């Protein structure tokens, strides 16, 4: 077994400000509403940037959310740029949000298939219709360049498809969300549970991943827990007191060939800052034990150096983030958080799905991401 340890000093986070900010964020989201087009509005009428209700009822168990794509503007010739999720026809400009087929025009919000029309919210595949929320492959190669008809084939295997499913929304008790992401043939599922969101007491998460086309070597899982009440108790000790016996933050990861455990323990310093001790333990499994022991004998120093650098970089990012925070309170804090939620970005990633020559694929099973009208 390999055990790596490193301690860093970071700026302290004010507990009162943290809990007030968490409560303000929960209240803003709890007072939001969803429009018929899926956009989520705060109580003041501003839309939450990049967030759209894809299926279900807003803030109800089972609601599914995703990014809202930016509107695509046609070029000077009336055509939509390639790779934007829309395209023009071979013999004329296309309307925004549509793509023309080789033998005719498509309906708004669809791409025309070679032998028929696609349903709204889908791309037409050369061999048939695509499901809502997915893209049909127009070519065996799955390239992203425009085809002979001027249409842009669906994204290739490197495309990313993601969705966030709300499992529970009880602001006085707990909030649970599940995130699903498929990228480069790897499917990831992350579950997060926050207890007492308005004054967070505990955070739990679980992660699992697999490659649908691979075997057990492409499967892994992990769990983590942060006892925030124990964290605050640890940093409220006297600097001369012994560190907490039980780490407030723990994480475990498992793979067929190895297991890992990570712990994070805080302790107050004399100047008011926090000293954070991070311990990583890695144990090989099966035939990797003797092989890993030999490899670490020769590579221990580079591994230790990489671990220290990773911990120090995380600490530097923490200090930078805290330095940029303005300790506002009350209405000023509410306005700042609301502005951050509604601030638009210049570029958004249009959700799509990896495809192949056989049609759309979904590593999580049948596609059920539809618009609010599909509820």
Secondary structure, DSSP 4 states (H G I P E B T S, - for coil): -EEEEEEEEE----HHHHHHHHHHHHHHHHT-EE-TTSEEE-TTSPEEEEEEEEES-TTSTT-EEEPPPPPPPP-TTSPPPTTSS----SSSPPPTT-B-BTTBPPPTT-B--SSSPPPTTSB-BTTBPPPTT-B--SSTT--SSB-TTSPBPPP-TT-EEEEEEEEEEETTTEEEEEEEEEETTEEEEEEEEEESGGG--EEEEEEEEE-TTS-GGGEEEEEEEEEHHHHHHHHTS-TTSPPPSS-SEEEEEEESSEEEEEEEEEEE-TTS-EEEEEEEEEEE-TTHHHHHHHHHHHHHHHHHHHHHHHHHHHHHHHHHHHHH-----HHHHHHHHHHHHH---S--PPP---EETTEE--TTSS-----GGG-
